[in-house]
Amino acid sequence: MRFGMCVGGDRQRIKTAAESGFDFVESCFSVLAESDDEAFNYFREELNRYSIKCESVNCFLPGSLKVDGPDVDYDALTEYIEKGISRGKQIGLEKVVFGSAGARNVPDGWSYEAAYRQIVFFLKNIAAPIAAKYNITIVIEPLRRTDSNIVNSAQEGAALAAQAESEHIKCLVDFYHMSDVSDNCETVKRLSGAIKHAHIAEPVSRSYPRKGDGADYKSFIEALEAAGCSTCAVEASTDDFERDCAPSLEAIKS
């Protein structure tokens, strides 16, 4: 298992994550798709300076780029994704996390079935061809019901990925989000082959993992390995990144 740290676009966090021993960092897709050339080049230089790759990114799409509902702009989606992923290849990008509740949530007055068909169409006809072009995997992230009104469990995420009919569309499991539904480590094992990335945090407070905090990280990581998932990134909340970064890696490695 290779472990990453979510750093957003914070360059100091890149340094801390690299020095703490993480294998890679996870940033935000907007850093790739929305930054001007100067900002992107500086981000790339920081990665090179600390000899670490940005192998995954989250927050795939902004809420203004809907993939369902009455106002889907496929040309704008294509342009945004193409720009972000083509830049991502320059910094070692391998996986894009499709949580993006604002982009995928079913709008009021719109049917769930229609929205689901639109998401399948987006994945199959817009996202997958671009991902294949750059040999990137897009992983669908099930989200808590309080965050999203569509795709809340790992089973739902894996089923949606399968309908895209592409090896470049898979599923993610998040240790924190799993606690909101019926997913557990046995669920993860049963989805062998479908899960290609994971997020981890203390599952109650979503704080950084720490030794002795009572969470069963061992069973989760073993389930990921049994399912054929080789990467897991810490995605959690902290008021002191410098303090919590290295201990979180120690906790999950132990």
C-alpha positions as CSV (number, residue, x, y, z in Angstrom):
1,M,0.0,0.0,0.0
2,R,1.2,3.5,-0.9
3,F,0.1,6.4,1.2
4,G,-0.6,9.9,0.1
5,M,-1.6,13.2,1.8
6,C,-4.2,15.6,0.6
7,V,-2.5,19.1,0.4
8,G,-4.9,21.1,-1.7
9,G,-2.8,23.8,-3.4
10,D,-0.7,24.6,-0.3
11,R,3.0,24.5,-1.2
12,Q,4.1,24.3,2.5
13,R,2.0,21.2,2.9
14,I,3.8,19.6,0.0
15,K,7.1,20.1,1.8
16,T,5.8,18.8,5.0
17,A,4.2,15.7,3.4
18,A,7.3,14.9,1.5
19,E,9.5,15.3,4.6
20,S,7.1,13.2,6.6
21,G,7.6,10.2,4.3
22,F,4.4,10.2,2.3
23,D,4.7,8.4,-1.1
24,F,2.7,11.1,-3.0
25,V,0.4,14.1,-2.5
26,E,-3.2,14.6,-3.5
27,S,-4.2,18.1,-4.7
28,C,-7.4,19.7,-6.1
29,F,-8.3,19.4,-9.8
30,S,-8.9,23.2,-9.8
31,V,-5.1,23.7,-9.3
32,L,-4.6,22.0,-12.6
33,A,-7.6,23.3,-14.5
34,E,-8.0,26.9,-13.2
35,S,-4.5,28.1,-12.4
36,D,-2.7,30.4,-14.8
37,D,0.5,29.2,-16.3
38,E,2.7,31.0,-13.7
39,A,0.8,29.4,-10.7
40,F,0.8,26.0,-12.3
41,N,4.5,26.1,-13.1
42,Y,5.3,27.1,-9.5
43,F,3.2,24.2,-8.2
44,R,5.1,21.8,-10.5
45,E,8.4,23.3,-9.4
46,E,7.5,22.7,-5.7
47,L,6.8,19.1,-6.4
48,N,10.1,18.7,-8.2
49,R,11.9,20.5,-5.4
50,Y,10.7,17.9,-2.8
51,S,10.9,14.9,-5.2
52,I,7.3,14.0,-4.8
53,K,4.5,13.4,-7.4
54,C,0.9,14.6,-7.3
55,E,-0.5,11.2,-8.2
56,S,-4.1,12.0,-7.4
57,V,-6.5,15.0,-7.3
58,N,-9.9,15.5,-5.7
59,C,-12.7,18.0,-6.1
60,F,-13.0,17.1,-9.8
61,L,-15.7,19.5,-11.0
62,P,-17.0,22.8,-9.6
63,G,-20.7,23.2,-8.9
64,S,-21.0,25.5,-11.9
65,L,-20.2,22.6,-14.2
66,K,-23.2,20.3,-13.7
67,V,-23.3,16.8,-15.1
68,D,-27.0,16.4,-14.6
69,G,-30.1,18.5,-14.7
70,P,-31.4,20.9,-17.4
71,D,-28.2,23.0,-17.8
72,V,-25.4,20.6,-18.7
73,D,-22.7,22.1,-21.0
74,Y,-20.7,19.2,-22.5
75,D,-18.3,21.5,-24.4
76,A,-17.4,23.4,-21.2
77,L,-17.0,20.1,-19.3
78,T,-14.7,18.7,-22.1
79,E,-12.5,21.8,-22.1
80,Y,-12.2,21.9,-18.3
81,I,-11.3,18.2,-18.0
82,E,-8.9,18.2,-21.0
83,K,-7.0,21.1,-19.6
84,G,-6.7,19.7,-16.1
85,I,-5.8,16.2,-17.0
86,S,-3.3,17.2,-19.7
87,R,-1.5,19.4,-17.1
88,G,-1.8,16.6,-14.5
89,K,0.3,14.3,-16.7
90,Q,3.1,16.7,-16.3
91,I,3.2,16.1,-12.5
92,G,2.6,12.4,-12.3
93,L,-1.2,12.3,-12.1
94,E,-2.7,8.9,-12.1
95,K,-6.2,9.2,-10.5
96,V,-8.9,11.9,-10.4
97,V,-11.5,11.7,-7.6
98,F,-15.0,12.4,-8.7
99,G,-16.9,13.4,-5.6
100,S,-18.0,16.9,-6.7
101,A,-21.4,16.9,-4.9
102,G,-22.3,20.3,-6.4
103,A,-21.8,19.1,-9.9
104,R,-23.6,15.8,-9.6
105,N,-26.4,16.4,-7.0
106,V,-29.8,15.9,-8.5
107,P,-31.4,19.3,-8.9
108,D,-34.8,20.1,-7.3
109,G,-37.6,19.0,-9.6
110,W,-35.4,16.7,-11.6
111,S,-35.9,13.0,-11.6
112,Y,-33.3,10.7,-10.0
113,E,-33.5,8.4,-13.0
114,A,-32.9,11.1,-15.5
115,A,-29.9,12.4,-13.5
116,Y,-28.5,8.9,-13.2
117,R,-28.7,8.4,-17.0
118,Q,-27.0,11.8,-17.5
119,I,-24.1,10.9,-15.1
120,V,-23.6,7.6,-17.0
121,F,-23.6,9.5,-20.3
122,F,-21.0,12.0,-18.9
123,L,-18.7,9.3,-17.6
124,K,-19.0,7.1,-20.7
125,N,-18.9,9.7,-23.4
126,I,-17.0,12.7,-21.9
127,A,-14.8,11.7,-19.0
128,A,-13.7,8.2,-20.1
129,P,-12.4,9.1,-23.5
130,I,-10.2,11.9,-22.0
131,A,-9.0,9.7,-19.2
132,A,-8.1,7.0,-21.7
133,K,-6.2,9.5,-23.9
134,Y,-3.9,10.3,-21.0
135,N,-4.0,6.9,-19.2
136,I,-5.7,8.3,-16.1
137,T,-8.3,6.6,-13.9
138,I,-11.3,8.6,-12.7
139,V,-12.6,7.1,-9.4
140,I,-16.2,7.8,-8.3
141,E,-16.4,8.8,-4.7
142,P,-19.5,7.8,-2.7
143,L,-20.5,10.6,-0.4
144,R,-22.5,10.9,2.7
145,R,-26.2,11.5,2.3
146,T,-25.8,14.9,4.0
147,D,-23.4,15.9,1.2
148,S,-25.0,14.3,-1.9
149,N,-28.4,12.9,-2.9
150,I,-26.9,10.4,-5.4
151,V,-24.3,7.6,-5.1
152,N,-23.8,7.2,-1.4
153,S,-22.4,3.7,-1.0
154,A,-19.5,1.8,-2.4
155,Q,-21.9,-0.6,-4.1
156,E,-23.6,2.3,-5.9
157,G,-20.2,3.8,-6.9
158,A,-19.0,0.5,-8.3
159,A,-22.3,-0.1,-10.2
160,L,-22.1,3.4,-11.7
161,A,-18.5,2.8,-12.7
162,A,-19.4,-0.4,-14.4
163,Q,-22.0,1.3,-16.5
164,A,-19.4,3.6,-18.0
165,E,-17.9,0.5,-19.6
166,S,-14.3,1.7,-19.3
167,E,-11.2,0.5,-17.5
168,H,-10.5,4.2,-16.8
169,I,-13.6,4.7,-14.7
170,K,-13.5,2.9,-11.3
171,C,-14.5,3.5,-7.7
172,L,-13.1,5.0,-4.5
173,V,-13.9,4.2,-0.9
174,D,-13.6,6.7,1.9
175,F,-13.2,5.4,5.5
176,Y,-15.1,8.4,6.8
177,H,-18.0,8.3,4.3
178,M,-18.4,4.6,4.8
179,S,-19.5,5.1,8.3
180,D,-22.7,6.8,7.1
181,V,-24.0,3.8,5.2
182,S,-23.9,0.1,5.4
183,D,-20.5,-0.3,3.9
184,N,-17.8,-2.1,5.8
185,C,-14.5,-3.9,5.2
186,E,-16.3,-7.0,3.9
187,T,-18.1,-4.7,1.4
188,V,-14.7,-3.4,0.2
189,K,-13.3,-7.0,-0.2
190,R,-16.4,-8.0,-2.3
191,L,-15.7,-5.1,-4.7
192,S,-12.3,-6.5,-5.7
193,G,-11.2,-5.0,-9.0
194,A,-13.6,-2.0,-8.8
195,I,-11.8,0.0,-6.1
196,K,-8.7,1.8,-7.3
197,H,-8.1,4.5,-4.6
198,A,-9.1,5.3,-1.1
199,H,-9.3,8.1,1.5
200,I,-8.8,7.7,5.2
201,A,-9.5,9.7,8.3
202,E,-10.7,9.1,11.8
203,P,-14.3,8.0,11.0
204,V,-16.2,10.0,13.7
205,S,-14.6,13.4,13.7
206,R,-12.8,13.2,10.4
207,S,-9.6,14.2,12.1
208,Y,-6.2,13.0,11.2
209,P,-5.5,9.4,12.2
210,R,-3.6,9.0,15.4
211,K,-2.3,5.9,17.2
212,G,-4.7,4.9,19.9
213,D,-7.7,6.9,18.6
214,G,-9.8,3.7,18.5
215,A,-10.3,3.5,14.8
216,D,-9.6,0.1,13.1
217,Y,-7.4,1.3,10.3
218,K,-5.7,-2.1,10.1
219,S,-8.9,-3.8,8.9
220,F,-9.6,-1.1,6.4
221,I,-6.1,-1.2,4.8
222,E,-6.2,-5.0,4.7
223,A,-9.6,-4.9,3.0
224,L,-8.2,-2.4,0.4
225,E,-5.2,-4.7,-0.3
226,A,-7.5,-7.7,-0.7
227,A,-9.6,-5.7,-3.1
228,G,-6.6,-4.8,-5.2
229,C,-6.4,-1.2,-4.2
230,S,-2.8,0.0,-3.9
231,T,-3.2,3.7,-2.9
232,C,-4.8,5.5,0.0
233,A,-4.6,9.2,0.9
234,V,-5.3,10.9,4.2
235,E,-8.2,13.3,3.7
236,A,-9.1,14.8,7.0
237,S,-9.5,18.0,9.1
238,T,-6.8,19.6,11.2
239,D,-6.1,23.0,12.8
240,D,-2.3,22.2,12.8
241,F,-1.1,20.4,9.7
242,E,2.6,20.5,10.8
243,R,1.7,18.8,14.0
244,D,-0.6,16.1,12.6
245,C,0.9,15.2,9.3
246,A,3.8,12.8,10.3
247,P,1.8,11.2,13.2
248,S,-1.0,10.3,10.8
249,L,1.3,8.4,8.5
250,E,2.8,6.6,11.5
251,A,-0.7,5.7,12.7
252,I,-1.8,4.1,9.4
253,K,1.6,2.4,8.7
254,S,1.5,0.8,12.2
